[in-house]
Amino acid sequence: MTKISNLLNTRAVRGAWCVTVVALMACGTKEAAGPLEPSGPTGRVRFVNLITDPARNPVNAILEKVPFGVNLGYTGSTPSSLPAPNTANYSAIYAGDRSLVLKKTADTTVTVANLTFNVAANTDVTVYAVGGTNGAAVTQFLTTDDNTSVAAGTTRLRIVNLSPAAGAVDVFITAPNADLSTATPVASGVAEPGSSTYVTTITPGTYQVRAVPAGTAPANRGASVVASIASISLASGAARTIVIADKAAGGGPSTAFLLTDQ
């Protein structure tokens, strides 16, 4: 059995998100019994739209010929954006080489990008669609995500830098309005495109996120912030990804936003 995909998000076949069950494709739930259970190794996938071309946004995402997300604007992600009860952070899919087609929502005859990627068994991946400024090609950036259990009393955090305008950055997670000149970065020299290692020493609480150009002198950090989130709440036993990206049309000022991993 080849090129089989199985999005395991719903207890029953539901509207636009599932297609007719055929011999090689079905949609159901992880709890479903019988023929809706996967017959081979699976991983999980999430998609994030970072296409810096307003003329081609928003987009519809089609994963292995199954609708996966509709009307995804800049920084939009799926499957979390699907209608209830499909609002999971990731969707299960058979391991192997997979395809994701992006169509312009306003005119679905327009293909914005054809992305291909590999999902290993028992692995979570996030596919970011990137580029596209001024009509340029849309490409992808793939991360392998760690969603193993997080110890109580801590939060697991990672930085993904996809902002060419920002370049390599040092990232600080501090109490709101804390003095950056005396702060220690949680991630240093995070290149673009690139991601940091996971940080597992953060105590749950409310924090401010600020990124400065890598290597900025301590005294100059406060005046050199290139991307920030004024307030984030980090819960015990949770995992989060902070994404740094260009503005919607490309270039600076950069922006930052939070993804819920678990």
C-alpha positions in Angstrom: 0.0 0.0 0.0 1.7 3.2 -1.2 1.0 7.0 -0.9 -1.6 6.4 1.8 -2.5 9.2 4.2 -4.7 9.1 7.2 -5.6 12.3 9.0 -6.8 11.1 12.4 -8.6 14.1 13.8 -12.3 13.4 14.0 -14.6 10.7 15.4 -16.8 10.7 12.2 -16.4 11.9 8.6 -17.1 15.6 8.8 -18.0 18.0 6.0 -15.1 19.7 4.2 -12.4 18.2 6.3 -12.9 14.6 5.3 -13.3 13.0 1.9 -15.2 9.8 1.0 -13.5 6.8 2.5 -11.9 4.8 -0.3 -9.5 1.9 -0.4 -6.4 4.0 0.1 -7.5 7.0 2.1 -9.7 7.7 5.1 -10.2 10.2 7.9 -11.2 9.4 11.4 -9.9 9.6 15.0 -7.1 8.1 17.0 -9.8 6.5 19.1 -11.7 5.0 16.2 -11.9 1.3 15.9 -11.7 -1.1 12.9 -11.0 0.2 9.4 -10.2 3.8 10.5 -7.1 2.6 12.5 -3.8 3.2 10.7 -2.3 0.1 9.2 1.3 1.3 9.2 3.8 3.6 11.1 2.6 7.1 11.7 4.1 10.5 12.6 2.4 13.9 13.0 2.4 17.1 11.0 1.6 20.8 11.5 1.7 23.6 8.9 2.5 27.3 9.4 2.0 29.9 6.7 4.8 32.4 6.5 4.4 33.4 2.9 5.5 37.0 2.6 3.2 37.9 -0.4 -0.1 39.5 0.4 -1.2 38.9 -3.2 -1.1 35.2 -2.7 -2.5 35.1 0.8 -4.5 33.6 2.4 -4.1 30.0 1.3 -5.8 26.7 1.5 -3.6 23.7 2.5 -4.2 20.3 1.0 -2.2 17.5 2.7 -2.0 14.3 0.6 -5.1 15.4 -1.4 -7.1 15.8 1.8 -8.2 19.4 2.8 -6.0 20.4 5.8 -6.7 24.1 6.3 -8.7 26.9 4.7 -8.2 30.7 4.5 -4.9 30.6 6.3 -3.5 34.1 6.6 0.1 35.1 7.4 1.2 33.3 10.6 -1.9 31.0 10.4 -1.4 27.4 11.3 -3.3 24.1 10.9 -4.7 21.7 12.2 -5.3 24.0 15.2 -7.4 26.3 13.0 -9.8 23.6 11.9 -13.4 23.8 13.3 -14.1 22.0 16.5 -13.6 19.2 17.4 -10.6 19.1 15.1 -8.5 21.7 17.0 -5.4 19.5 17.7 -1.9 20.9 17.5 -0.8 18.2 15.0 -2.5 15.7 12.7 -1.4 12.1 12.4 -0.3 10.9 9.1 1.5 7.8 7.7 5.3 8.0 7.9 7.2 8.5 4.6 7.4 11.1 1.9 4.4 13.4 2.0 3.1 16.3 -0.1 1.4 19.5 0.8 -0.2 21.7 -1.9 -1.1 25.4 -1.2 -3.8 27.0 -3.2 -4.8 30.7 -3.2 -8.1 30.9 -1.2 -9.6 33.6 -3.4 -8.8 31.6 -6.6 -8.2 27.9 -6.0 -7.0 27.5 -9.6 -3.8 29.2 -8.5 -1.2 26.9 -6.9 1.0 28.9 -4.6 3.4 26.1 -3.8 3.9 22.3 -3.9 5.9 21.3 -0.8 7.3 17.8 -0.2 8.7 16.5 3.1 9.4 13.4 5.0 7.8 12.3 8.2 9.6 9.6 10.3 7.6 7.1 12.4 6.7 8.4 15.8 8.0 11.9 14.9 6.3 15.3 15.0 7.3 17.8 12.3 6.3 21.4 11.5 6.3 22.6 7.9 6.7 26.3 7.4 6.0 27.9 4.0 8.5 30.7 3.6 9.4 33.3 1.1 7.3 34.7 -1.7 8.2 38.4 -1.3 7.4 40.4 -4.5 6.3 37.2 -6.3 9.4 35.1 -5.5 9.1 31.4 -5.1 7.7 29.9 -1.9 9.9 27.3 -0.3 9.8 25.4 3.0 11.6 25.1 6.3 11.0 21.9 8.3 11.6 21.4 12.0 11.5 18.1 14.0 9.6 18.8 17.2 10.1 17.3 20.6 6.7 16.6 22.2 7.8 14.0 24.8 6.4 14.7 28.3 7.6 17.8 30.0 8.4 17.6 33.7 5.9 19.3 36.1 7.2 22.7 37.2 9.0 23.5 33.9 8.2 24.6 30.4 10.0 23.4 27.3 10.7 26.2 24.8 12.4 26.6 21.4 13.1 29.5 19.1 12.6 29.3 15.3 14.1 32.2 13.4 12.6 32.7 9.9 13.1 36.5 9.6 15.7 37.5 7.0 15.3 41.1 8.1 16.3 40.2 11.7 19.3 38.0 10.8 20.9 36.0 13.5 19.4 36.9 16.9 19.9 36.5 20.7 16.6 35.9 22.4 15.6 36.9 25.9 12.7 35.6 28.0 12.4 37.9 31.0 9.9 39.4 33.4 8.0 42.2 31.6 10.1 45.3 31.1 13.2 43.8 32.8 16.5 45.4 32.1 18.1 43.6 29.1 21.6 44.8 29.9 21.8 42.4 32.8 19.7 39.6 31.3 21.0 36.3 30.0 19.7 35.1 26.6 17.8 31.8 26.5 19.2 31.3 23.0 22.2 33.0 21.4 23.2 33.4 17.8 20.0 31.8 16.4 20.7 31.9 12.6 18.1 32.6 9.9 16.7 30.2 8.8 17.3 28.1 11.9 16.1 27.0 15.3 17.6 26.9 18.7 18.0 23.8 20.9 15.2 23.2 23.4 15.3 25.1 26.7 13.9 23.1 29.6 14.9 25.3 32.6 12.1 27.9 32.4 9.8 28.2 35.3 6.1 28.6 34.4 4.9 32.2 34.6 4.3 35.3 32.6 7.2 36.6 30.5 8.2 39.1 27.8 10.0 37.9 24.7 12.6 40.1 23.1 15.1 39.4 20.3 18.1 41.6 19.4 20.8 41.2 16.7 23.2 38.5 17.7 26.2 39.8 19.7 24.6 43.1 20.6 26.5 44.8 23.5 24.5 44.5 26.8 24.2 48.3 27.1 22.7 48.5 23.7 20.2 45.7 23.9 17.2 47.7 25.1 17.4 50.0 22.1 18.1 47.2 19.6 15.0 45.0 19.9 14.0 43.7 16.5 11.1 41.5 17.5 9.1 41.1 20.7 6.0 39.6 22.4 4.8 41.8 25.2 3.4 39.0 27.3 3.3 35.2 27.1 2.0 32.8 29.7 4.0 29.6 30.1 2.3 26.8 31.9 3.7 23.9 33.8 4.4 20.8 31.7 3.8 22.7 28.5 5.9 23.0 25.3 6.0 26.1 23.1 7.8 27.4 20.0 8.5 31.1 19.6 8.7 32.0 15.9 10.5 35.2 14.6 9.4 36.2 11.2 9.4 39.2 8.8 6.3 41.4 8.4 3.5 40.1 6.2 4.9 41.7 3.0 8.5 40.8 3.8 11.3 42.8 5.4 11.2 44.6 8.7 10.1 45.3 11.3 10.1 41.7 12.3 7.4 40.1 14.3 7.2 37.2 16.8 4.4 34.8 17.8 3.9 31.7 19.8 2.9 28.2 18.7 1.5 25.7 21.2 3.3 22.3 20.8 1.7 20.6 23.7 
